[in-house]
Amino acid sequence: PLPLKDLLQEVSTTTNGFGHFESLNLAALTGTDTSPEFALTPLQQAYCFGRKSYGGKKAEGSKTYYEFTVDQLDTDRMEKAINHLVVQHGMLRTVVAAKQLSQTLRSETPWFQLEEVKLAMPFAAGAKEIDRMRASYLARQIDEASWPLFAAMITRFSDDRSVLHFIFDSLIVDGQSLSLFFTQLFETYAANDTQVG
């Protein structure tokens, strides 16, 4: 497990190589785009095309998954930190109308609730459970037309070690925006700056 102060360095190192990918409207993510509705980028259109229905079954969309192992994670504090970023960043409030090739930044969204599963075993004995929870989360389908286009969950063990899971639909994130998200998330959490808004 990593102390929270070391997570920032890990996030920076992990996402450093993704800067050459096409941006998924980083202006909107950083709050500088005030238009409530705007066109999908060419890359987003490709993602939508790839999840069209074939043979009566809708293809699974592209997703990005991250997990972090943390000691003594404060669930309420992390939930507030996530909701703080939802308010700050439009792409975290975005829904997509694939047929119209457009996306809408919602002015308001419901409070995002951080899911938590508590396991009656220590972290060292929980490798199979972590694998099972990870597979379960990765199997989740994200509906691009329904908010949110991301999910966050905690698997907590009896010794108060936790695995923090994140899934993002690739329609709303790229490498640069994920680096920004995790940097701001852990900075907000570590500073206990949890005022939403």
Accessible surface in RSA format (square Angstrom, percent):
REM  Atomic radii and reference values for relative SASA: ProtOr
REM  Chains: A
REM  Algorithm: Lee & Richards
REM  Probe-radius: 1.40
REM  Slices: 20
REM RES _ NUM      All-atoms   Total-Side   Main-Chain    Non-polar    All polar
REM                ABS   REL    ABS   REL    ABS   REL    ABS   REL    ABS   REL
RES PRO A   1    69.57  50.7  27.06  24.7  42.51 154.5  29.92  24.7  39.65 246.4
RES LEU A   2    60.96  33.9  60.01  42.9   0.95   2.4  60.16  42.2   0.80   2.2
RES PRO A   3    68.60  50.0  56.67  51.7  11.93  43.4  67.90  56.1   0.70   4.4
RES LEU A   4    37.86  21.1  30.30  21.7   7.56  19.0  30.30  21.3   7.56  20.3
RES LYS A   5   164.88  80.4 139.40  85.5  25.48  60.7  88.97  80.1  75.91  80.9
RES ASP A   6    55.90  39.2  53.07  52.8   2.83   6.7  11.99  28.2  43.91  43.8
RES LEU A   7     0.79   0.4   0.79   0.6   0.00   0.0   0.79   0.6   0.00   0.0
RES LEU A   8    52.84  29.4  50.47  36.1   2.37   6.0  50.73  35.6   2.11   5.7
RES GLN A   9   123.76  69.2 119.89  87.6   3.87   9.2  53.86 114.6  69.90  53.0
RES GLU A  10    67.84  38.9  61.61  46.6   6.23  14.8  27.45  53.1  40.39  33.0
RES VAL A  11     1.02   0.7   0.14   0.1   0.88   2.1   1.02   0.9   0.00   0.0
RES SER A  12    57.08  48.2  54.36  72.5   2.72   6.3  18.62  39.6  38.47  53.9
RES THR A  13    92.16  65.5  74.57  75.6  17.59  41.9  71.56  96.1  20.60  31.1
RES THR A  14    65.99  46.9  47.77  48.4  18.22  43.4  41.86  56.2  24.13  36.5
RES THR A  15     6.69   4.8   0.97   1.0   5.72  13.6   0.08   0.1   6.61  10.0
RES ASN A  16   123.68  85.3 100.35  97.0  23.32  56.2  16.90  40.7 106.77 103.2
RES GLY A  17    54.55  67.3   0.00   N/A  54.55  67.3  39.68 108.9  14.87  33.3
RES PHE A  18    82.40  41.2  81.45  50.4   0.95   2.5  81.45  49.4   0.95   2.7
RES GLY A  19    41.83  51.6   0.00   N/A  41.83  51.6  24.70  67.8  17.13  38.4
RES HIS A  20   144.14  78.8 104.46  72.6  39.68 101.5  92.13  95.0  52.01  60.5
RES PHE A  21   102.66  51.4  95.41  59.1   7.25  18.9  97.37  59.0   5.29  15.1
RES GLU A  22    82.08  47.1  65.75  49.7  16.33  38.9  46.29  89.5  35.79  29.2
RES SER A  23    39.74  33.6  30.12  40.2   9.62  22.2  28.66  61.0  11.08  15.5
RES LEU A  24     5.06   2.8   2.76   2.0   2.30   5.8   2.76   1.9   2.30   6.2
RES ASN A  25    33.93  23.4  22.68  21.9  11.25  27.1  11.90  28.6  22.03  21.3
RES LEU A  26    38.73  21.6  36.69  26.3   2.04   5.1  36.96  26.0   1.77   4.8
RES ALA A  27    50.57  46.5  41.32  63.8   9.25  21.0  46.10  64.9   4.46  11.8
RES ALA A  28     0.59   0.5   0.00   0.0   0.59   1.4   0.00   0.0   0.59   1.6
RES LEU A  29     4.45   2.5   4.45   3.2   0.00   0.0   4.45   3.1   0.00   0.0
RES THR A  30    68.42  48.7  46.65  47.3  21.77  51.9  40.63  54.6  27.79  42.0
RES GLY A  31    42.91  52.9   0.00   N/A  42.91  52.9  17.70  48.6  25.22  56.5
RES THR A  32   100.70  71.6  69.40  70.4  31.29  74.6  70.89  95.2  29.80  45.1
RES ASP A  33    37.67  26.4  26.19  26.1  11.48  27.1   9.54  22.5  28.12  28.0
RES THR A  34   128.93  91.7  98.51  99.9  30.41  72.5  73.28  98.4  55.64  84.1
RES SER A  35    51.23  43.3  46.96  62.7   4.27   9.8  14.66  31.2  36.56  51.2
RES PRO A  36    91.29  66.5  88.24  80.4   3.05  11.1  91.29  75.4   0.00   0.0
RES GLU A  37   104.73  60.1  87.02  65.8  17.71  42.2  22.62  43.7  82.11  67.0
RES PHE A  38    31.45  15.7  22.00  13.6   9.45  24.6  31.45  19.1   0.00   0.0
RES ALA A  39    72.38  66.6  56.87  87.8  15.52  35.3  58.59  82.5  13.80  36.5
RES LEU A  40     6.40   3.6   0.00   0.0   6.40  16.1   0.02   0.0   6.38  17.2
RES THR A  41    23.43  16.7  19.56  19.8   3.87   9.2  23.43  31.5   0.00   0.0
RES PRO A  42    98.87  72.1  89.83  81.9   9.05  32.9  92.79  76.6   6.09  37.8
RES LEU A  43    50.26  28.0  47.07  33.7   3.19   8.0  50.10  35.2   0.17   0.5
RES GLN A  44     0.00   0.0   0.00   0.0   0.00   0.0   0.00   0.0   0.00   0.0
RES GLN A  45    64.49  36.1  61.68  45.1   2.81   6.7  11.12  23.7  53.37  40.5
RES ALA A  46    58.83  54.1  43.42  67.0  15.41  35.1  51.11  72.0   7.72  20.5
RES TYR A  47    64.94  30.3  58.15  33.1   6.79  17.7  30.95  23.3  33.99  41.9
RES CYS A  48     6.76   5.1   4.47   5.0   2.29   5.4   4.47  11.3   2.29   2.5
RES PHE A  49   123.05  61.6 121.67  75.4   1.38   3.6 122.38  74.2   0.67   1.9
RES GLY A  50    44.91  55.4   0.00   N/A  44.91  55.4  32.49  89.2  12.42  27.8
RES ARG A  51     9.13   3.8   9.06   4.6   0.07   0.2   2.81   3.8   6.32   3.8
RES LYS A  52   111.47  54.4 105.73  64.9   5.74  13.7  67.07  60.4  44.40  47.3
RES SER A  53    71.25  60.2  47.86  63.9  23.40  53.9  25.63  54.6  45.63  63.9
RES TYR A  54   129.66  60.5 115.13  65.5  14.53  37.8 110.63  83.1  19.03  23.5
RES GLY A  55    90.52 111.6   0.00   N/A  90.52 111.6  46.25 126.9  44.28  99.2
RES GLY A  56    81.59 100.6   0.00   N/A  81.59 100.6  39.16 107.5  42.43  95.0
RES LYS A  57   161.93  79.0 155.41  95.4   6.52  15.5 101.47  91.3  60.46  64.4
RES LYS A  58   102.66  50.1  84.71  52.0  17.95  42.7  61.27  55.1  41.39  44.1
RES ALA A  59    36.97  34.0  24.29  37.5  12.68  28.8  34.11  48.0   2.86   7.6
RES GLU A  60    96.61  55.5  70.74  53.5  25.86  61.6  24.82  48.0  71.79  58.6
RES GLY A  61    12.58  15.5   0.00   N/A  12.58  15.5   3.58   9.8   9.00  20.2
RES SER A  62    49.81  42.1  34.53  46.1  15.27  35.2  26.30  56.0  23.51  32.9
RES LYS A  63    44.81  21.9  13.83   8.5  30.98  73.8  13.94  12.5  30.88  32.9
RES THR A  64    38.25  27.2  34.54  35.0   3.71   8.8  21.16  28.4  17.09  25.8
RES TYR A  65    50.49  23.6  26.13  14.9  24.36  63.4  26.13  19.6  24.36  30.0
RES TYR A  66    31.16  14.5  27.79  15.8   3.36   8.8  23.63  17.8   7.53   9.3
RES GLU A  67    54.72  31.4  36.58  27.7  18.14  43.2  19.03  36.8  35.69  29.1
RES PHE A  68     7.73   3.9   3.18   2.0   4.55  11.9   7.73   4.7   0.00   0.0
RES THR A  69    31.68  22.5  24.89  25.2   6.79  16.2   8.54  11.5  23.14  35.0
RES VAL A  70     1.43   0.9   1.43   1.3   0.00   0.0   1.43   1.2   0.00   0.0
RES ASP A  71    69.80  48.9  58.27  58.0  11.53  27.3  26.06  61.3  43.73  43.6
RES GLN A  72   138.88  77.7 121.78  89.0  17.10  40.7  27.09  57.7 111.79  84.8
RES LEU A  73     6.75   3.8   0.00   0.0   6.75  17.0   0.12   0.1   6.63  17.8
RES ASP A  74    62.91  44.1  55.34  55.1   7.58  17.9  19.37  45.6  43.55  43.4
RES THR A  75    25.80  18.3  21.92  22.2   3.88   9.2  20.64  27.7   5.16   7.8
RES ASP A  76    99.42  69.6  96.89  96.4   2.53   6.0  22.52  53.0  76.89  76.7
RES ARG A  77    63.33  26.6  60.86  31.0   2.47   5.9  12.64  17.3  50.69  30.7
RES MET A  78     0.00   0.0   0.00   0.0   0.00   0.0   0.00   0.0   0.00   0.0
RES GLU A  79    30.17  17.3  30.17  22.8   0.00   0.0   0.33   0.6  29.84  24.4
RES LYS A  80    90.87  44.3  90.87  55.8   0.00   0.0  36.40  32.8  54.47  58.0
RES ALA A  81     0.00   0.0   0.00   0.0   0.00   0.0   0.00   0.0   0.00   0.0
RES ILE A  82     0.89   0.5   0.89   0.7   0.00   0.0   0.89   0.6   0.00   0.0
RES ASN A  83     5.83   4.0   5.59   5.4   0.24   0.6   1.16   2.8   4.67   4.5
RES HIS A  84    28.63  15.6  28.63  19.9   0.00   0.0  12.63  13.0  16.00  18.6
RES LEU A  85     3.49   1.9   3.49   2.5   0.00   0.0   3.49   2.5   0.00   0.0
RES VAL A  86     3.37   2.2   3.37   3.1   0.00   0.0   3.37   2.9   0.00   0.0
RES VAL A  87    69.31  45.6  56.88  51.5  12.43  29.9  57.93  50.3  11.38  30.9
RES GLN A  88    78.84  44.1  62.04  45.3  16.81  40.0  12.59  26.8  66.26  50.3
RES HIS A  89    12.69   6.9  12.69   8.8   0.00   0.0  12.35  12.7   0.34   0.4
RES GLY A  90     4.12   5.1   0.00   N/A   4.12   5.1   2.68   7.4   1.44   3.2
RES MET A  91     0.47   0.2   0.24   0.2   0.24   0.6   0.24   0.2   0.24   0.3
RES LEU A  92     3.02   1.7   2.05   1.5   0.97   2.4   2.22   1.6   0.80   2.2
RES ARG A  93    37.70  15.8  37.70  19.2   0.00   0.0   5.55   7.6  32.15  19.5
RES THR A  94     0.78   0.6   0.00   0.0   0.78   1.9   0.00   0.0   0.78   1.2
RES VAL A  95    19.68  12.9  19.16  17.3   0.52   1.3  19.16  16.6   0.52   1.4
RES VAL A  96     2.52   1.7   0.00   0.0   2.52   6.1   1.00   0.9   1.52   4.1
RES ALA A  97    39.69  36.5  31.05  47.9   8.64  19.6  37.94  53.4   1.75   4.6
RES ALA A  98    28.84  26.5  19.45  30.0   9.39  21.4  19.63  27.6   9.21  24.4
RES LYS A  99   194.39  94.8 157.82  96.8  36.57  87.1 109.84  98.9  84.55  90.1
RES GLN A 100   127.07  71.1 100.69  73.6  26.38  62.8  54.33 115.7  72.74  55.2
RES LEU A 101    79.88  44.5  77.16  55.2   2.72   6.8  77.16  54.2   2.72   7.3
RES SER A 102    12.82  10.8  12.82  17.1   0.00   0.0  10.58  22.5   2.24   3.1
RES GLN A 103     0.53   0.3   0.02   0.0   0.50   1.2   0.50   1.1   0.02   0.0
RES THR A 104    48.00  34.1  47.94  48.6   0.06   0.1  31.26  42.0  16.74  25.3
RES LEU A 105    16.57   9.2  10.15   7.3   6.42  16.1  10.15   7.1   6.42  17.3
RES ARG A 106    88.55  37.2  83.88  42.8   4.67  11.1  22.42  30.6  66.13  40.1
RES SER A 107   105.30  89.0  75.17 100.3  30.13  69.4  51.77 110.3  53.52  75.0
RES GLU A 108   144.99  83.2 128.40  97.1  16.59  39.5  46.36  89.7  98.63  80.5
RES THR A 109    33.11  23.5   4.34   4.4  28.77  68.6   4.36   5.9  28.74  43.5
RES PRO A 110    90.23  65.8  75.21  68.6  15.02  54.6  87.73  72.4   2.49  15.5
RES TRP A 111   118.07  47.4  94.90  45.9  23.18  54.4  93.99  50.1  24.08  39.1
RES PHE A 112    15.96   8.0  14.29   8.9   1.67   4.4  15.96   9.7   0.00   0.0
RES GLN A 113   137.23  76.7 127.05  92.9  10.18  24.2  30.23  64.4 106.99  81.1
RES LEU A 114    13.01   7.2   0.00   0.0  13.01  32.7   0.02   0.0  12.98  34.9
RES GLU A 115    74.74  42.9  67.08  50.8   7.66  18.2  39.69  76.8  35.05  28.6
RES GLU A 116    57.89  33.2  25.33  19.2  32.56  77.5  10.94  21.2  46.95  38.3
RES VAL A 117    53.34  35.1  50.16  45.4   3.19   7.7  53.34  46.3   0.00   0.0
RES LYS A 118   158.03  77.1 129.79  79.6  28.24  67.2  72.51  65.3  85.52  91.1
RES LEU A 119    25.67  14.3  18.92  13.5   6.75  17.0  21.37  15.0   4.30  11.6
RES ALA A 120   108.36  99.6  67.82 104.7  40.54  92.2  75.47 106.3  32.89  87.1
RES MET A 121    57.15  29.6  54.99  36.4   2.16   5.1  55.78  47.4   1.37   1.8
RES PRO A 122    61.32  44.7  61.32  55.9   0.00   0.0  61.32  50.6   0.00   0.0
RES PHE A 123    43.01  21.5  39.72  24.6   3.29   8.6  39.72  24.1   3.29   9.4
RES ALA A 124    96.53  88.8  60.96  94.1  35.57  80.9  68.79  96.9  27.74  73.5
RES ALA A 125    69.80  64.2  38.16  58.9  31.63  72.0  48.74  68.6  21.06  55.8
RES GLY A 126     0.18   0.2   0.00   N/A   0.18   0.2   0.18   0.5   0.00   0.0
RES ALA A 127    66.74  61.4  60.89  94.0   5.85  13.3  65.07  91.6   1.67   4.4
RES LYS A 128   179.47  87.6 173.76 106.6   5.71  13.6 115.69 104.1  63.78  67.9
RES GLU A 129    41.21  23.7  41.20  31.2   0.01   0.0   6.50  12.6  34.71  28.3
RES ILE A 130    16.26   9.3  16.22  12.1   0.03   0.1  16.26  11.7   0.00   0.0
RES ASP A 131    78.29  54.8  73.70  73.4   4.59  10.9  25.01  58.9  53.28  53.1
RES ARG A 132   131.48  55.2 123.21  62.8   8.27  19.7  69.07  94.4  62.41  37.8
RES MET A 133    13.05   6.8  13.05   8.6   0.00   0.0   9.83   8.4   3.21   4.3
RES ARG A 134    67.89  28.5  67.89  34.6   0.00   0.0  25.93  35.4  41.95  25.4
RES ALA A 135    60.17  55.3  51.19  79.0   8.98  20.4  55.35  78.0   4.82  12.8
RES SER A 136    57.15  48.3  44.27  59.1  12.88  29.7  23.12  49.2  34.03  47.7
RES TYR A 137     5.27   2.5   5.27   3.0   0.00   0.0   4.40   3.3   0.87   1.1
RES LEU A 138    67.52  37.6  63.70  45.6   3.82   9.6  63.99  44.9   3.53   9.5
RES ALA A 139    70.64  64.9  49.04  75.7  21.60  49.1  58.26  82.0  12.38  32.8
RES ARG A 140    85.18  35.8  78.05  39.8   7.12  17.0  40.32  55.1  44.86  27.2
RES GLN A 141   121.79  68.1  92.46  67.6  29.32  69.8  60.00 127.7  61.79  46.9
RES ILE A 142    26.38  15.0  13.79  10.3  12.59  30.4  16.98  12.2   9.41  25.5
RES ASP A 143    73.51  51.5  62.99  62.7  10.52  24.9  32.87  77.4  40.64  40.5
RES GLU A 144    12.28   7.0  12.28   9.3   0.00   0.0   0.25   0.5  12.03   9.8
RES ALA A 145    58.56  53.8  43.55  67.2  15.01  34.2  44.28  62.4  14.28  37.8
RES SER A 146    54.76  46.3  50.53  67.4   4.24   9.8  29.14  62.1  25.62  35.9
RES TRP A 147    34.71  13.9  10.98   5.3  23.72  55.7  11.16   6.0  23.55  38.2
RES PRO A 148    41.56  30.3  32.43  29.6   9.13  33.2  32.43  26.8   9.13  56.7
RES LEU A 149     1.02   0.6   0.24   0.2   0.78   2.0   0.24   0.2   0.78   2.1
RES PHE A 150     6.34   3.2   1.87   1.2   4.46  11.6   1.96   1.2   4.38  12.5
RES ALA A 151    16.18  14.9  15.72  24.3   0.46   1.0  16.14  22.7   0.04   0.1
RES ALA A 152     0.84   0.8   0.18   0.3   0.66   1.5   0.18   0.3   0.66   1.7
RES MET A 153     0.16   0.1   0.16   0.1   0.00   0.0   0.16   0.1   0.00   0.0
RES ILE A 154     0.12   0.1   0.00   0.0   0.12   0.3   0.00   0.0   0.12   0.3
RES THR A 155     0.09   0.1   0.09   0.1   0.00   0.0   0.09   0.1   0.00   0.0
RES ARG A 156    32.18  13.5  31.13  15.9   1.05   2.5  19.42  26.5  12.76   7.7
RES PHE A 157     5.08   2.5   0.00   0.0   5.08  13.2   0.64   0.4   4.44  12.7
RES SER A 158    76.94  65.0  36.31  48.5  40.63  93.6  38.41  81.8  38.53  54.0
RES ASP A 159    70.37  49.3  41.35  41.2  29.02  68.6  39.77  93.6  30.60  30.5
RES ASP A 160    57.40  40.2  55.07  54.8   2.33   5.5  26.00  61.2  31.40  31.3
RES ARG A 161    81.75  34.3  81.75  41.7   0.00   0.0   4.95   6.8  76.80  46.5
RES SER A 162     0.08   0.1   0.08   0.1   0.00   0.0   0.08   0.2   0.00   0.0
RES VAL A 163     0.87   0.6   0.87   0.8   0.00   0.0   0.87   0.8   0.00   0.0
RES LEU A 164     0.03   0.0   0.00   0.0   0.03   0.1   0.00   0.0   0.03   0.1
RES HIS A 165     0.01   0.0   0.01   0.0   0.00   0.0   0.01   0.0   0.00   0.0
RES PHE A 166     0.99   0.5   0.99   0.6   0.00   0.0   0.99   0.6   0.00   0.0
RES ILE A 167     1.34   0.8   1.34   1.0   0.00   0.0   1.34   1.0   0.00   0.0
RES PHE A 168     0.28   0.1   0.28   0.2   0.00   0.0   0.28   0.2   0.00   0.0
RES ASP A 169     1.09   0.8   1.09   1.1   0.00   0.0   0.00   0.0   1.09   1.1
RES SER A 170     8.12   6.9   8.12  10.8   0.00   0.0   3.47   7.4   4.65   6.5
RES LEU A 171     0.05   0.0   0.00   0.0   0.05   0.1   0.00   0.0   0.05   0.1
RES ILE A 172     2.42   1.4   0.83   0.6   1.59   3.8   0.83   0.6   1.59   4.3
RES VAL A 173     8.10   5.3   4.06   3.7   4.04   9.7   4.15   3.6   3.96  10.7
RES ASP A 174    15.41  10.8   6.20   6.2   9.21  21.8  14.98  35.3   0.43   0.4
RES GLY A 175     8.39  10.3   0.00   N/A   8.39  10.3   3.15   8.6   5.25  11.7
RES GLN A 176    75.17  42.0  64.68  47.3  10.50  25.0  26.29  56.0  48.88  37.1
RES SER A 177     3.23   2.7   2.53   3.4   0.71   1.6   2.27   4.8   0.97   1.4
RES LEU A 178     7.31   4.1   7.31   5.2   0.00   0.0   7.31   5.1   0.00   0.0
RES SER A 179    29.78  25.2  29.71  39.7   0.07   0.2   9.50  20.2  20.29  28.4
RES LEU A 180    49.75  27.7  44.41  31.8   5.34  13.4  49.05  34.5   0.70   1.9
RES PHE A 181     6.60   3.3   5.51   3.4   1.09   2.8   6.56   4.0   0.03   0.1
RES PHE A 182     0.00   0.0   0.00   0.0   0.00   0.0   0.00   0.0   0.00   0.0
RES THR A 183    41.87  29.8  41.87  42.5   0.00   0.0  32.85  44.1   9.03  13.6
RES GLN A 184    53.40  29.9  52.18  38.1   1.22   2.9  17.49  37.2  35.91  27.2
RES LEU A 185     0.00   0.0   0.00   0.0   0.00   0.0   0.00   0.0   0.00   0.0
RES PHE A 186     1.35   0.7   0.64   0.4   0.70   1.8   0.64   0.4   0.70   2.0
RES GLU A 187    86.80  49.8  80.53  60.9   6.27  14.9  28.69  55.5  58.11  47.4
RES THR A 188    14.78  10.5  11.23  11.4   3.55   8.5   3.42   4.6  11.37  17.2
RES TYR A 189     5.81   2.7   5.81   3.3   0.00   0.0   1.65   1.2   4.16   5.1
RES ALA A 190    60.35  55.5  34.80  53.7  25.55  58.1  37.63  53.0  22.72  60.2
RES ALA A 191    74.05  68.1  39.78  61.4  34.27  78.0  51.72  72.8  22.33  59.1
RES ASN A 192    89.86  62.0  74.70  72.2  15.16  36.5  14.79  35.6  75.07  72.6
RES ASP A 193    76.57  53.6  70.91  70.6   5.66  13.4  19.93  46.9  56.64  56.5
RES THR A 194    26.46  18.8  19.82  20.1   6.64  15.8   0.43   0.6  26.03  39.4
RES GLN A 195   147.39  82.4 135.10  98.7  12.29  29.3  46.56  99.1 100.83  76.5
RES VAL A 196    55.15  36.3  29.43  26.6  25.72  62.0  29.43  25.6  25.72  69.8
RES GLY A 197    51.55  63.6   0.00   N/A  51.55  63.6  41.48 113.8  10.07  22.6
END  Absolute sums over single chains surface
CHAIN  1 A     9892.7       7828.6       2064.1       5563.0       4329.7
END  Absolute sums over all chains
TOTAL          9892.7       7828.6       2064.1       5563.0       4329.7
